[in-house]
Amino acid sequence: MPSTDDLFRTARALRASTELADRVRRALRALCDSKSYRGWRDGPEQANRFRLDGEGGHGADGAADLAALDEAGLVEAGGLAIRVNDREGRLFATDGVWVDAQRRVFPFDDEAGTMLRLARRLGWATPDAVVDLACGCGHSALGFDTAQRVMLDVNPRALAYAELNRILNGVPGASTVIALNDVRDGVPRGVARGLRGTVLVIANMPFGLSPGAGVLPLTSDGGDDGLVLQAAALETLAALRRELPAVTRLQALMLGLTAGCAAEGRWEWPQRAAAAFGEGRARWSLLHDESVLRIDGRRALANPSRLRDALPALAECTLYVGDAERRSVRESYRELAGRHERAGRPDLAYGAVAVELA
Ligand SMILES: C[S@@+](CC[C@H](N)C(=O)[O-])C[C@H]1O[C@@H](n2cnc3c(N)ncnc32)[C@H](O)[C@@H]1O
């Protein structure tokens, strides 16, 4: 696995040489277009690095492509050292699922796709500025057409990828802030001062319901109700509203899981958002057309689902849970589901909260 320093070095090399950046871009694009790579990325083989010496996918320029990736430090033991996702013509280098879970940068781009679709549905897809409170490698923030971007994350490794992806996607550095930040501390001082016009805050925080420390990776651990960092994001949003000039229009779009009661249409997270900003300002959408959980890299189970079915199913994920701990993880998820049930929250939903603060 490339170290975080290695990733910053790769970003610096691409920044210094547009010729190398072009070659790397071409090589990654060719990979993404190849059947063998797509098959790897969507299946259980993604648990190990993609072999670059395998058949198919590299076309007539294969050797040159590999040389560019090697020169950029993206080849390791005959395999691609990173994962690359492509969406709407943009490329996103990130960690593969083989990287240690407590350091790994979020590998998947489907949630960013959902975020963009929701923004379009709301007519919010072309704001003057995007502030991403948990940018990961930049899947969401770099997907928007906007004049200014602020990309924050608590994981320095994510920031290295975000910078690399900024360069790969030709996004100007002058209009982009990429900074280390814990959402529990709000946003860094001064960030708000530079923002003008319509500001869209996006938050795809870790939102998995966790039965205990260390069970879920850094990218997914949202505490026992999935809302620990969502609550911090709501507070950050309120603080930003106070800090931004009155002429700016502030919108926020957040993705997440929440426990609640499907029969009563009552969900914990939107209730908290409505309590913070008022019913009319915070809107909840349950994403009926999306599955509720990710198991083995793919979204699975109907949305909403019974918590007692959904949570223990997470223990079956071979990408996140090792065989040795599967049984105890399953049991701790059963207990967590029981706690929510006893508190009147038998169901789990995947959805979005949209907040508009004039
Ligand atoms: C589900 S991932 C989403 C990343 C990115 N938005 C994407 O779609 O690829 C959640 C992100 O939250 C970051 N994160 C975790 N705890 C955080 C915190 N306290 N403050 C800010 N970011 C945090 C993780 O490092 C990770 O990048």
The ligand as a Gaussian input file, in Angstrom:
#p B3LYP/6-31G(d) Opt

LIG

0 1
 C      -18.336000       7.369000       4.252000
 S      -16.787000       8.166000       4.051000
 C      -17.219000       9.285000       2.756000
 C      -16.075000       9.934000       2.075000
 C      -16.434000      10.712000       0.814000
 N      -17.438000      11.710000       1.065000
 C      -16.847000       9.762000      -0.290000
 O      -18.046000       9.725000      -0.648000
 O      -15.980000       9.061000      -0.788000
 C      -16.711000       9.143000       5.517000
 C      -15.520000      10.085000       5.628000
 O      -15.588000      10.748000       6.899000
 C      -14.285000      10.941000       7.386000
 N      -14.382000      11.182000       8.837000
 C      -14.478000      10.275000       9.839000
 N      -14.562000      10.892000      11.019000
 C      -14.521000      12.229000      10.765000
 C      -14.555000      13.387000      11.583000
 N      -14.668000      13.294000      12.900000
 N      -14.475000      14.607000      10.988000
 C      -14.343000      14.709000       9.635000
 N      -14.293000      13.642000       8.814000
 C      -14.398000      12.420000       9.361000
 C      -13.568000       9.673000       7.007000
 O      -12.171000       9.846000       7.034000
 C      -14.151000       9.431000       5.608000
 O      -13.359000      10.056000       4.642000

